[in-house]
Amino acid sequence: MEIIEYLDQPKFEFVSDVLGRVLINGKNMTFFIVEIPFGKNVPLHSHPHEQMGICLAGEAEFSNGIEKKIVRKGMVYRFEPNEKHEVRTINTDSSIFLDVFSPPRSEYIAMQKRFESVNH
């Protein structure tokens, strides 16, 4: 069993002006919190991981390069592996998302470990 205090996990900038935090990592998935300040975005990208998540706060426009959809607090979403997508905040508040990736996002885990080693 593994239990972790959410607030003990450090935030780090994983794309310009956007903060992330690996909450917990398992053999087959990663839980990752994303905080996007108002007016900022996660640019169009893709990755080999399946991604699902829930909007915990705020409102954002999700796009896969073809269609755009609004995601608000309480809504869930999913992206296929290698599906292009981007996220842009659209209200005056920051938006917060819990993303779940499978397989685990090893690069986020490495980024968080580097951040922890520099800041502890």
Kinemage of the C-alpha trace (Angstrom):
@kinemage 1
@onewidth
@group {chain A} dominant
@subgroup {mainchain}
@vectorlist {calphas} color= white
{ca met a 1} P 0.000 0.000 0.000
{ca glu a 2} L 1.194 3.504 -0.737
{ca ile a 3} L -0.421 6.672 0.633
{ca ile a 4} L 0.953 10.123 -0.195
{ca glu a 5} L -0.004 13.588 1.016
{ca tyr a 6} L -0.973 15.612 -2.067
{ca leu a 7} L 0.507 18.886 -0.808
{ca asp a 8} L 3.870 17.225 -0.083
{ca gln a 9} L 4.424 16.590 -3.789
{ca pro a 10} L 6.370 19.473 -5.404
{ca lys a 11} L 5.115 21.422 -8.413
{ca phe a 12} L 7.411 21.991 -11.371
{ca glu a 13} L 7.121 23.760 -14.713
{ca phe a 14} L 6.701 21.038 -17.328
{ca val a 15} L 5.834 23.381 -20.205
{ca ser a 16} L 6.261 27.151 -20.263
{ca asp a 17} L 4.190 28.780 -17.473
{ca val a 18} L 2.291 25.549 -16.718
{ca leu a 19} L 2.867 23.657 -13.475
{ca gly a 20} L 2.655 19.919 -12.960
{ca arg a 21} L 2.906 17.577 -10.032
{ca val a 22} L 3.269 13.795 -10.106
{ca leu a 23} L 0.883 12.671 -7.386
{ca ile a 24} L 1.613 8.977 -7.489
{ca asn a 25} L 3.217 6.611 -9.915
{ca gly a 26} L 2.569 2.905 -10.357
{ca lys a 27} L 3.771 0.132 -12.620
{ca asn a 28} L 1.080 0.887 -15.203
{ca met a 29} L -0.052 4.484 -14.673
{ca thr a 30} L 0.798 7.966 -13.457
{ca phe a 31} L -1.531 10.423 -11.682
{ca phe a 32} L -0.481 13.959 -12.618
{ca ile a 33} L -1.951 17.320 -11.563
{ca val a 34} L -1.794 20.124 -14.159
{ca glu a 35} L -2.291 23.784 -13.189
{ca ile a 36} L -2.749 26.133 -16.151
{ca pro a 37} L -2.864 29.852 -15.265
{ca phe a 38} L -5.399 32.056 -17.024
{ca gly a 39} L -4.216 33.004 -20.505
{ca lys a 40} L -1.730 30.136 -20.727
{ca asn a 41} L -1.926 26.847 -22.581
{ca val a 42} L -0.454 23.415 -23.101
{ca pro a 43} L 0.550 23.512 -26.784
{ca leu a 44} L -0.510 20.962 -29.382
{ca his a 45} L 1.378 17.726 -28.730
{ca ser a 46} L 1.020 13.966 -28.694
{ca his a 47} L 2.529 11.093 -26.739
{ca pro a 48} L 2.342 7.302 -26.815
{ca his a 49} L 0.372 7.224 -23.539
{ca glu a 50} L -3.373 6.849 -23.183
{ca gln a 51} L -4.590 9.857 -21.179
{ca met a 52} L -7.754 10.322 -19.158
{ca gly a 53} L -8.597 13.012 -16.691
{ca ile a 54} L -11.029 15.202 -14.850
{ca cys a 55} L -11.251 18.979 -14.606
{ca leu a 56} L -11.007 19.863 -10.906
{ca ala a 57} L -11.301 23.656 -11.331
{ca gly a 58} L -11.743 26.258 -14.033
{ca glu a 59} L -12.697 25.944 -17.659
{ca ala a 60} L -10.633 25.232 -20.762
{ca glu a 61} L -10.888 24.601 -24.459
{ca phe a 62} L -9.546 21.210 -25.532
{ca ser a 63} L -8.618 20.723 -29.178
{ca asn a 64} L -7.256 17.792 -31.132
{ca gly a 65} L -6.429 19.976 -34.142
{ca ile a 66} L -9.750 19.107 -35.795
{ca glu a 67} L -12.443 19.811 -33.213
{ca lys a 68} L -12.649 21.971 -30.099
{ca lys a 69} L -14.628 21.225 -26.949
{ca ile a 70} L -15.140 23.106 -23.699
{ca val a 71} L -14.230 21.230 -20.512
{ca arg a 72} L -15.514 22.544 -17.167
{ca lys a 73} L -15.109 21.502 -13.540
{ca gly a 74} L -16.408 17.963 -13.058
{ca met a 75} L -16.108 16.914 -16.706
{ca val a 76} L -13.914 13.999 -17.752
{ca tyr a 77} L -11.946 13.466 -20.956
{ca arg a 78} L -9.817 10.883 -22.745
{ca phe a 79} L -7.167 10.923 -25.475
{ca glu a 80} L -6.008 7.885 -27.419
{ca pro a 81} L -2.271 7.144 -27.562
{ca asn a 82} L -0.597 9.452 -30.127
{ca glu a 83} L -3.735 11.628 -30.479
{ca lys a 84} L -2.724 15.275 -30.878
{ca his a 85} L -4.256 17.640 -28.325
{ca glu a 86} L -3.877 21.046 -26.697
{ca val a 87} L -5.506 22.829 -23.769
{ca arg a 88} L -6.184 26.560 -23.395
{ca thr a 89} L -7.787 28.251 -20.383
{ca ile a 90} L -10.817 30.352 -21.294
{ca asn a 91} L -12.042 31.984 -18.102
{ca thr a 92} L -10.352 34.395 -15.711
{ca asp a 93} L -9.186 31.693 -13.292
{ca ser a 94} L -6.527 29.044 -13.450
{ca ser a 95} L -7.655 25.599 -14.521
{ca ile a 96} L -6.641 22.455 -12.646
{ca phe a 97} L -6.788 18.933 -14.062
{ca leu a 98} L -6.018 15.466 -12.765
{ca asp a 99} L -4.515 13.516 -15.662
{ca val a 100} L -4.014 9.755 -15.586
{ca phe a 101} L -1.509 8.273 -18.035
{ca ser a 102} L -0.851 4.684 -19.022
{ca pro a 103} L 1.885 3.616 -19.321
{ca pro a 104} L 3.558 5.888 -16.742
{ca arg a 105} L 5.041 9.230 -17.851
{ca ser a 106} L 8.692 8.498 -17.067
{ca glu a 107} L 9.795 11.945 -18.296
{ca tyr a 108} L 7.503 13.691 -15.756
{ca ile a 109} L 8.829 11.471 -12.996
{ca ala a 110} L 12.399 12.361 -14.019
{ca met a 111} L 11.542 16.085 -14.174
{ca gln a 112} L 10.056 15.974 -10.684
{ca lys a 113} L 13.098 14.122 -9.295
{ca arg a 114} L 15.430 16.738 -10.850
{ca phe a 115} L 13.314 19.530 -9.347
{ca glu a 116} L 13.364 17.846 -5.929
{ca ser a 117} L 17.150 17.357 -6.010
{ca val a 118} L 17.773 21.024 -6.869
{ca asn a 119} L 15.267 22.406 -4.349
{ca his a 120} L 15.982 20.227 -1.291
